[in-house]
């Protein structure tokens, strides 16, 4: 069973095997949950941006939409928006 040591300033190092298993990289934030009776749970915080971008990427793949298709549609929508909001009438 992996163990952790608390350093002088309170920092800990997760074993490389666990970081690799859970895809944790430097700078990631973990939520600390005190379960009581000496049990502490560390749970990776999933960034909403990362979560949403993964969902969008999965949906685009399901719908067979390429990045080029998406960028072209974005450019077209931007032109429409600018025309509606910034062109003199």
MOPAC internal coordinates of N, CA, C and O (Angstrom, degrees):
PM7 1SCF
backbone

  N    0.0000 0     0.00 0     0.00 0    0    0    0
  C    1.4485 1     0.00 0     0.00 0    1    0    0
  C    1.5323 1   108.04 1     0.00 0    2    1    0
  O    1.2310 1   120.51 1   -50.88 1    3    2    1
  N    1.3457 1   116.64 1   129.12 1    3    2    1
  C    1.4652 1   119.66 1   179.15 1    5    3    2
  C    1.5266 1   110.99 1   -64.45 1    6    5    3
  O    1.2310 1   120.92 1   -32.36 1    7    6    5
  N    1.3296 1   115.85 1   147.64 1    7    6    5
  C    1.4582 1   120.72 1   177.10 1    9    7    6
  C    1.5259 1   109.32 1  -124.80 1   10    9    7
  O    1.2310 1   120.91 1   -19.93 1   11   10    9
  N    1.3260 1   115.87 1   160.07 1   11   10    9
  C    1.4615 1   122.79 1   178.12 1   13   11   10
  C    1.5172 1   108.45 1  -123.32 1   14   13   11
  O    1.2310 1   120.80 1   -30.50 1   15   14   13
  N    1.3259 1   116.08 1   149.50 1   15   14   13
  C    1.4568 1   120.73 1   174.30 1   17   15   14
  C    1.5215 1   108.07 1  -120.39 1   18   17   15
  O    1.2310 1   120.90 1   -47.62 1   19   18   17
  N    1.3207 1   115.88 1   132.38 1   19   18   17
  C    1.4575 1   120.44 1   177.88 1   21   19   18
  C    1.5253 1   108.05 1   -84.11 1   22   21   19
  O    1.2310 1   120.36 1   -54.85 1   23   22   21
  N    1.3078 1   116.91 1   125.15 1   23   22   21
  C    1.4676 1   122.54 1  -178.54 1   25   23   22
  C    1.5357 1   109.92 1   -85.24 1   26   25   23
  O    1.2310 1   120.97 1    -2.91 1   27   26   25
  N    1.3133 1   115.75 1   177.09 1   27   26   25
  C    1.4711 1   121.41 1  -172.85 1   29   27   26
  C    1.5284 1   113.58 1   -58.08 1   30   29   27
  O    1.2310 1   119.72 1   145.12 1   31   30   29
  N    1.3222 1   118.15 1   -34.88 1   31   30   29
  C    1.4698 1   120.84 1  -179.24 1   33   31   30
  C    1.5310 1   111.92 1   -97.30 1   34   33   31
  O    1.2310 1   120.29 1  -166.69 1   35   34   33
  N    1.3236 1   117.06 1    13.31 1   35   34   33
  C    1.4562 1   121.14 1   176.80 1   37   35   34
  C    1.5162 1   114.69 1    89.14 1   38   37   35
  O    1.2310 1   119.94 1  -178.20 1   39   38   37
  N    1.3239 1   117.72 1     1.80 1   39   38   37
  C    1.4711 1   119.04 1  -178.91 1   41   39   38
  C    1.5280 1   110.53 1   -79.90 1   42   41   39
  O    1.2310 1   121.44 1   -28.12 1   43   42   41
  N    1.3148 1   114.85 1   151.88 1   43   42   41
  C    1.4628 1   121.67 1   176.63 1   45   43   42
  C    1.5240 1   108.09 1  -130.39 1   46   45   43
  O    1.2310 1   120.85 1   -20.18 1   47   46   45
  N    1.3177 1   115.97 1   159.82 1   47   46   45
  C    1.4566 1   120.98 1   175.95 1   49   47   46
  C    1.5156 1   108.26 1  -121.77 1   50   49   47
  O    1.2310 1   120.93 1   -57.74 1   51   50   49
  N    1.3292 1   115.82 1   122.26 1   51   50   49
  C    1.4579 1   119.38 1   175.19 1   53   51   50
  C    1.5183 1   108.50 1   -76.31 1   54   53   51
  O    1.2310 1   119.80 1   -40.02 1   55   54   53
  N    1.3232 1   117.98 1   139.98 1   55   54   53
  C    1.4580 1   119.97 1   177.84 1   57   55   54
  C    1.5313 1   110.93 1   -57.74 1   58   57   55
  O    1.2310 1   120.95 1   -35.59 1   59   58   57
  N    1.3298 1   115.78 1   144.41 1   59   58   57
  C    1.4654 1   121.84 1  -178.53 1   61   59   58
  C    1.5217 1   111.74 1   -55.11 1   62   61   59
  O    1.2310 1   120.22 1   143.43 1   63   62   61
  N    1.3262 1   117.18 1   -36.57 1   63   62   61
  C    1.4690 1   120.10 1  -178.62 1   65   63   62
  C    1.5289 1   111.33 1   -61.38 1   66   65   63
  O    1.2310 1   120.41 1   140.93 1   67   66   65
  N    1.3334 1   116.82 1   -39.07 1   67   66   65
  C    1.4720 1   120.11 1   178.86 1   69   67   66
  C    1.5204 1   111.27 1   -74.05 1   70   69   67
  O    1.2310 1   120.21 1   140.78 1   71   70   69
  N    1.3466 1   117.20 1   -39.22 1   71   70   69
  C    1.4680 1   119.76 1   177.66 1   73   71   70
  C    1.5187 1   110.38 1   -60.55 1   74   73   71
  O    1.2310 1   120.83 1   137.51 1   75   74   73
  N    1.3239 1   116.01 1   -42.49 1   75   74   73
  C    1.4699 1   120.45 1   179.97 1   77   75   74
  C    1.5316 1   110.46 1   -68.15 1   78   77   75
  O    1.2310 1   120.42 1   134.35 1   79   78   77
  N    1.3196 1   116.80 1   -45.65 1   79   78   77
  C    1.4720 1   121.82 1  -178.19 1   81   79   78
  C    1.5266 1   111.75 1   -57.48 1   82   81   79
  O    1.2310 1   120.30 1   140.22 1   83   82   81
  N    1.3417 1   117.03 1   -39.78 1   83   82   81
  C    1.4612 1   121.21 1  -176.18 1   85   83   82
  C    1.5238 1   113.46 1  -103.10 1   86   85   83
  O    1.2310 1   120.36 1  -172.69 1   87   86   85
  N    1.3313 1   116.92 1     7.31 1   87   86   85
  C    1.4583 1   120.87 1   176.25 1   89   87   86
  C    1.5161 1   113.67 1    64.70 1   90   89   87
  O    1.2310 1   120.48 1  -145.92 1   91   90   89
  N    1.3224 1   116.69 1    34.08 1   91   90   89
  C    1.4648 1   121.34 1  -178.80 1   93   91   90
  C    1.5208 1   109.86 1   -89.09 1   94   93   91
  O    1.2310 1   120.97 1   -46.72 1   95   94   93
  N    1.3223 1   115.75 1   133.28 1   95   94   93
  C    1.4567 1   121.10 1  -179.73 1   97   95   94
  C    1.5222 1   109.88 1  -122.69 1   98   97   95
  O    1.2310 1   120.93 1   -13.68 1   99   98   97
  N    1.3213 1   115.82 1   166.32 1   99   98   97
  C    1.4591 1   121.61 1  -179.90 1  101   99   98
  C    1.5295 1   110.46 1   -54.23 1  102  101   99
  O    1.2310 1   121.22 1   -44.50 1  103  102  101
  N    1.3216 1   115.27 1   135.50 1  103  102  101
  C    1.4569 1   120.68 1   177.69 1  105  103  102
  C    1.5189 1   114.53 1    91.50 1  106  105  103
  O    1.2310 1   120.06 1   170.14 1  107  106  105
  N    1.3284 1   117.50 1    -9.86 1  107  106  105
  C    1.4685 1   119.29 1   179.40 1  109  107  106
  C    1.5210 1   109.70 1   -68.87 1  110  109  107
  O    1.2310 1   120.99 1   -28.14 1  111  110  109
  N    1.3156 1   115.70 1   151.86 1  111  110  109
  C    1.4595 1   122.06 1  -177.12 1  113  111  110
  C    1.5244 1   109.16 1  -105.77 1  114  113  111
  O    1.2310 1   121.41 1   -43.59 1  115  114  113
  N    1.3372 1   114.91 1   136.41 1  115  114  113
  C    1.4591 1   121.16 1   176.81 1  117  115  114
  C    1.5230 1   108.47 1  -115.39 1  118  117  115
  O    1.2310 1   120.59 1   -36.34 1  119  118  117
  N    1.3142 1   116.47 1   143.66 1  119  118  117
  C    1.4548 1   121.62 1   173.07 1  121  119  118
  C    1.5188 1   107.43 1   -87.65 1  122  121  119
  O    1.2310 1   120.15 1   -44.65 1  123  122  121
  N    1.3254 1   117.31 1   135.35 1  123  122  121
  C    1.4591 1   121.83 1   177.93 1  125  123  122
  C    1.5236 1   107.40 1  -103.44 1  126  125  123
  O    1.2310 1   120.90 1   -58.04 1  127  126  125
  N    1.3232 1   115.88 1   121.96 1  127  126  125
  C    1.4651 1   121.14 1  -178.78 1  129  127  126
  C    1.5236 1   108.23 1  -117.26 1  130  129  127
  O    1.2310 1   120.57 1   -59.13 1  131  130  129
  N    1.3279 1   116.51 1   120.87 1  131  130  129
  C    1.4614 1   122.20 1   178.93 1  133  131  130
  C    1.5244 1   107.99 1   -87.48 1  134  133  131
  O    1.2310 1   120.67 1   -71.39 1  135  134  133
  N    1.3241 1   116.33 1   108.61 1  135  134  133
  C    1.4598 1   120.97 1  -178.94 1  137  135  134
  C    1.5215 1   112.20 1   -87.35 1  138  137  135
  O    1.2310 1   120.71 1   177.81 1  139  138  137
  N    1.3311 1   116.25 1    -2.19 1  139  138  137
  C    1.4581 1   120.37 1  -179.87 1  141  139  138
  C    1.5200 1   111.65 1    84.42 1  142  141  139
  O    1.2310 1   121.28 1   -11.64 1  143  142  141
  N    1.3208 1   115.17 1   168.36 1  143  142  141
  C    1.4639 1   122.60 1   178.95 1  145  143  142
  C    1.5278 1   112.49 1    51.65 1  146  145  143
  O    1.2310 1   120.86 1  -142.26 1  147  146  145
  N    1.3482 1   115.97 1    37.74 1  147  146  145
  C    1.4601 1   120.71 1   175.51 1  149  147  146
  C    1.5128 1   115.38 1    79.18 1  150  149  147
  O    1.2310 1   119.79 1  -169.67 1  151  150  149
  N    1.3277 1   118.00 1    10.33 1  151  150  149
  C    1.4605 1   120.96 1  -178.90 1  153  151  150
  C    1.5294 1   110.03 1  -106.17 1  154  153  151
  O    1.2310 1   121.45 1   -54.15 1  155  154  153
  N    1.3227 1   114.84 1   125.85 1  155  154  153
  C    1.4643 1   121.67 1   178.70 1  157  155  154
  C    1.5183 1   107.93 1  -121.02 1  158  157  155
  O    1.2310 1   120.85 1   -45.45 1  159  158  157
  N    1.3227 1   115.99 1   134.55 1  159  158  157
  C    1.4597 1   122.01 1   179.56 1  161  159  158
  C    1.5220 1   108.79 1  -111.45 1  162  161  159
  O    1.2310 1   120.52 1   -49.46 1  163  162  161
  N    1.3287 1   116.62 1   130.54 1  163  162  161
  C    1.4627 1   121.96 1   174.61 1  165  163  162
  C    1.5171 1   107.33 1  -105.73 1  166  165  163
  O    1.2310 1   120.76 1   -56.00 1  167  166  165
  N    1.3271 1   116.14 1   124.00 1  167  166  165
  C    1.4585 1   120.39 1  -177.90 1  169  167  166
  C    1.5218 1   109.02 1  -127.37 1  170  169  167
  O    1.2310 1   120.34 1   -54.94 1  171  170  169
  N    1.3462 1   116.95 1   125.06 1  171  170  169
  C    1.4637 1   118.97 1   178.15 1  173  171  170
  C    1.5257 1   110.61 1   -60.63 1  174  173  171
  O    1.2310 1   121.06 1   -45.85 1  175  174  173
  N    1.3443 1   115.58 1   134.15 1  175  174  173
  C    1.4610 1   120.24 1   174.13 1  177  175  174
  C    1.5132 1   107.16 1   -83.95 1  178  177  175
  O    1.2310 1   120.65 1   -52.67 1  179  178  177
  N    1.2975 1   116.36 1   127.33 1  179  178  177
  C    1.4538 1   120.44 1   178.99 1  181  179  178
  C    1.5209 1   107.74 1   -93.98 1  182  181  179
  O    1.2310 1   121.18 1   -60.94 1  183  182  181
  N    1.2992 1   115.35 1   119.06 1  183  182  181
  C    1.4589 1   120.73 1   178.71 1  185  183  182
  C    1.5234 1   109.25 1   -60.92 1  186  185  183
  O    1.2310 1   120.40 1   -45.12 1  187  186  185
  N    1.3175 1   116.83 1   134.88 1  187  186  185
  C    1.4591 1   120.52 1   177.50 1  189  187  186
  C    1.5235 1   110.60 1   -59.96 1  190  189  187
  O    1.2310 1   120.56 1   143.54 1  191  190  189
  N    1.3376 1   116.53 1   -36.46 1  191  190  189
  C    1.4632 1   119.85 1   179.42 1  193  191  190
  C    1.5229 1   109.69 1   -63.60 1  194  193  191
  O    1.2310 1   120.57 1   132.86 1  195  194  193
  N    1.3376 1   116.51 1   -47.14 1  195  194  193
  C    1.4621 1   119.52 1   179.30 1  197  195  194
  C    1.5243 1   111.57 1   -63.38 1  198  197  195
  O    1.2310 1   120.94 1   138.31 1  199  198  197
  N    1.3187 1   115.80 1   -41.69 1  199  198  197
  C    1.4618 1   120.38 1  -179.82 1  201  199  198
  C    1.5293 1   110.43 1   -62.50 1  202  201  199
  O    1.2310 1   120.61 1   132.11 1  203  202  201
  N    1.3325 1   116.44 1   -47.89 1  203  202  201
  C    1.4629 1   120.35 1  -179.24 1  205  203  202
  C    1.5210 1   111.88 1   -66.64 1  206  205  203
  O    1.2310 1   120.28 1   140.04 1  207  206  205
  N    1.3392 1   117.07 1   -39.96 1  207  206  205
  C    1.4670 1   118.95 1   179.88 1  209  207  206
  C    1.5193 1   110.87 1   -65.39 1  210  209  207
  O    1.2310 1   120.04 1   144.80 1  211  210  209
  N    1.3261 1   117.52 1   -35.20 1  211  210  209
  C    1.4667 1   120.54 1   176.28 1  213  211  210
  C    1.5238 1   110.75 1   -65.59 1  214  213  211
  O    1.2310 1   120.54 1   138.65 1  215  214  213
  N    1.3313 1   116.57 1   -41.35 1  215  214  213
  C    1.4617 1   120.44 1   178.71 1  217  215  214
  C    1.5251 1   110.77 1   -65.02 1  218  217  215
  O    1.2310 1   120.47 1   138.20 1  219  218  217
  N    1.3253 1   116.71 1   -41.80 1  219  218  217
  C    1.4681 1   120.67 1   178.89 1  221  219  218
  C    1.5201 1   110.32 1   -64.29 1  222  221  219
  O    1.2310 1   120.35 1   134.72 1  223  222  221
  N    1.3323 1   116.93 1   -45.28 1  223  222  221
  C    1.4661 1   120.95 1  -179.91 1  225  223  222
  C    1.5245 1   110.86 1   -60.52 1  226  225  223
  O    1.2310 1   120.65 1   137.96 1  227  226  225
  N    1.3277 1   116.37 1   -42.04 1  227  226  225
  C    1.4676 1   120.60 1   179.72 1  229  227  226
  C    1.5325 1   110.33 1   -64.15 1  230  229  227
  O    1.2310 1   120.71 1   136.86 1  231  230  229
  N    1.3323 1   116.25 1   -43.14 1  231  230  229
  C    1.4668 1   120.58 1  -179.17 1  233  231  230
  C    1.5272 1   111.39 1   -66.11 1  234  233  231
  O    1.2310 1   120.20 1   138.39 1  235  234  233
  N    1.3396 1   117.23 1   -41.61 1  235  234  233
  C    1.4620 1   120.79 1   178.15 1  237  235  234
  C    1.5215 1   110.69 1   -61.73 1  238  237  235
  O    1.2310 1   120.94 1   140.34 1  239  238  237
  N    1.3195 1   115.80 1   -39.66 1  239  238  237
  C    1.4679 1   119.79 1   178.57 1  241  239  238
  C    1.5283 1   110.32 1   -65.24 1  242  241  239
  O    1.2310 1   120.50 1   136.95 1  243  242  241
  N    1.3367 1   116.64 1   -43.05 1  243  242  241
  C    1.4701 1   121.17 1   178.46 1  245  243  242
  C    1.5243 1   111.04 1   -60.44 1  246  245  243
  O    1.2310 1   120.58 1   141.45 1  247  246  245
  N    1.3363 1   116.50 1   -38.55 1  247  246  245
  C    1.4611 1   121.95 1  -177.75 1  249  247  246
  C    1.5271 1   112.38 1   -87.82 1  250  249  247
  O    1.2310 1   120.66 1  -178.64 1  251  250  249
  N    1.3341 1   116.34 1     1.36 1  251  250  249
  C    1.4682 1   122.74 1   179.63 1  253  251  250
  C    1.5347 1   111.78 1    57.72 1  254  253  251
  O    1.2310 1   120.91 1  -135.89 1  255  254  253
  N    1.3345 1   115.87 1    44.11 1  255  254  253
  C    1.4586 1   122.10 1   178.28 1  257  255  254
  C    1.5258 1   107.87 1  -103.78 1  258  257  255
  O    1.2310 1   120.57 1   -55.18 1  259  258  257
  N    1.3312 1   116.51 1   124.82 1  259  258  257
  C    1.4649 1   120.46 1  -179.16 1  261  259  258
  C    1.5281 1   110.31 1   -85.66 1  262  261  259
  O    1.2310 1   121.14 1   -12.94 1  263  262  261
  N    1.3138 1   115.42 1   167.06 1  263  262  261
  C    1.4568 1   120.32 1   176.23 1  265  263  262
  C    1.5252 1   110.40 1   -62.04 1  266  265  263
  O    1.2310 1   120.33 1   140.49 1  267  266  265
  N    1.3327 1   116.97 1   -39.51 1  267  266  265
  C    1.4679 1   120.47 1   177.86 1  269  267  266
  C    1.5254 1   111.17 1   -61.31 1  270  269  267
  O    1.2310 1   120.52 1   138.06 1  271  270  269
  N    1.3472 1   116.61 1   -41.94 1  271  270  269
  C    1.4712 1   120.76 1   177.20 1  273  271  270
  C    1.5308 1   110.31 1   -59.72 1  274  273  271
  O    1.2310 1   121.19 1   135.21 1  275  274  273
  N    1.3182 1   115.33 1   -44.79 1  275  274  273
  C    1.4567 1   120.96 1  -178.11 1  277  275  274
  C    1.5280 1   110.99 1   -64.44 1  278  277  275
  O    1.2310 1   120.30 1   135.20 1  279  278  277
  N    1.3305 1   117.03 1   -44.80 1  279  278  277
  C    1.4640 1   120.77 1   179.76 1  281  279  278
  C    1.5249 1   111.90 1   -65.80 1  282  281  279
  O    1.2310 1   120.40 1   142.93 1  283  282  281
  N    1.3272 1   116.85 1   -37.07 1  283  282  281
  C    1.4638 1   120.54 1   178.01 1  285  283  282
  C    1.5293 1   110.22 1   -65.47 1  286  285  283
  O    1.2310 1   120.47 1   135.65 1  287  286  285
  N    1.3267 1   116.70 1   -44.35 1  287  286  285
  C    1.4659 1   120.39 1   178.74 1  289  287  286
  C    1.5288 1   110.57 1   -63.51 1  290  289  287
  O    1.2310 1   120.38 1   141.14 1  291  290  289
  N    1.3280 1   116.87 1   -38.86 1  291  290  289
  C    1.4551 1   121.06 1   178.10 1  293  291  290
  C    1.5249 1   110.75 1   -63.06 1  294  293  291
  O    1.2310 1   120.51 1   137.14 1  295  294  293
  N    1.3289 1   116.64 1   -42.86 1  295  294  293
  C    1.4657 1   121.10 1   178.68 1  297  295  294
  C    1.5289 1   110.71 1   -61.92 1  298  297  295
  O    1.2310 1   120.51 1   137.71 1  299  298  297
  N    1.3309 1   116.63 1   -42.29 1  299  298  297
  C    1.4641 1   120.74 1   179.09 1  301  299  298
  C    1.5300 1   110.93 1   -64.56 1  302  301  299
  O    1.2310 1   120.35 1   136.61 1  303  302  301
  N    1.3192 1   116.95 1   -43.39 1  303  302  301
  C    1.4656 1   120.70 1   179.33 1  305  303  302
  C    1.5245 1   111.02 1   -65.35 1  306  305  303
  O    1.2310 1   120.29 1   142.23 1  307  306  305
  N    1.3283 1   117.06 1   -37.77 1  307  306  305
  C    1.4641 1   121.13 1   178.10 1  309  307  306
  C    1.5228 1   110.32 1   -62.40 1  310  309  307
  O    1.2310 1   120.22 1   137.40 1  311  310  309
  N    1.3368 1   117.19 1   -42.60 1  311  310  309
  C    1.4698 1   121.10 1   179.01 1  313  311  310
  C    1.5248 1   110.84 1   -62.67 1  314  313  311
  O    1.2310 1   120.52 1   136.21 1  315  314  313
  N    1.3232 1   116.62 1   -43.79 1  315  314  313
  C    1.4666 1   121.16 1   178.68 1  317  315  314
  C    1.5281 1   110.05 1   -61.75 1  318  317  315
  O    1.2310 1   120.46 1   134.28 1  319  318  317
  N    1.3200 1   116.72 1   -45.72 1  319  318  317
  C    1.4649 1   121.35 1  -179.33 1  321  319  318
  C    1.5281 1   110.73 1   -60.86 1  322  321  319
  O    1.2310 1   120.91 1   132.22 1  323  322  321
  N    1.3232 1   115.86 1   -47.78 1  323  322  321
  C    1.4759 1   119.82 1  -179.52 1  325  323  322
  C    1.5240 1   111.05 1   -62.01 1  326  325  323
  O    1.2310 1   120.56 1   139.55 1  327  326  325
  N    1.3277 1   116.54 1   -40.45 1  327  326  325
  C    1.4618 1   120.16 1   179.36 1  329  327  326
  C    1.5260 1   110.29 1   -62.98 1  330  329  327
  O    1.2310 1   120.48 1   135.78 1  331  330  329
  N    1.3309 1   116.69 1   -44.22 1  331  330  329
  C    1.4629 1   121.00 1  -178.15 1  333  331  330
  C    1.5279 1   112.74 1   -69.70 1  334  333  331
  O    1.2310 1   119.92 1   147.17 1  335  334  333
  N    1.3170 1   117.76 1   -32.83 1  335  334  333
  C    1.4606 1   120.40 1  -172.48 1  337  335  334
  C    1.5247 1   115.65 1  -104.10 1  338  337  335
  O    1.2310 1   119.76 1   159.29 1  339  338  337
  N    1.3191 1   118.06 1   -20.71 1  339  338  337
  C    1.4628 1   118.45 1  -172.52 1  341  339  338
  C    1.5228 1   115.40 1  -123.58 1  342  341  339
  O    1.2310 1   119.80 1   164.37 1  343  342  341
  N    1.3146 1   117.99 1   -15.63 1  343  342  341
  C    1.4670 1   118.63 1   178.42 1  345  343  342
  C    1.5196 1   109.62 1   -77.83 1  346  345  343
  O    1.2310 1   121.23 1   -37.38 1  347  346  345
  N    1.3284 1   115.24 1   142.62 1  347  346  345
  C    1.4612 1   119.74 1   177.68 1  349  347  346
  C    1.5126 1   108.95 1   -70.24 1  350  349  347
  O    1.2310 1   121.45 1   -37.88 1  351  350  349
  N    1.3155 1   114.83 1   142.12 1  351  350  349
  C    1.4634 1   119.80 1  -178.47 1  353  351  350
  C    1.4906 1   111.17 1  -101.51 1  354  353  351
  O    1.2310 1   120.10 1   180.00 1  355  354  353

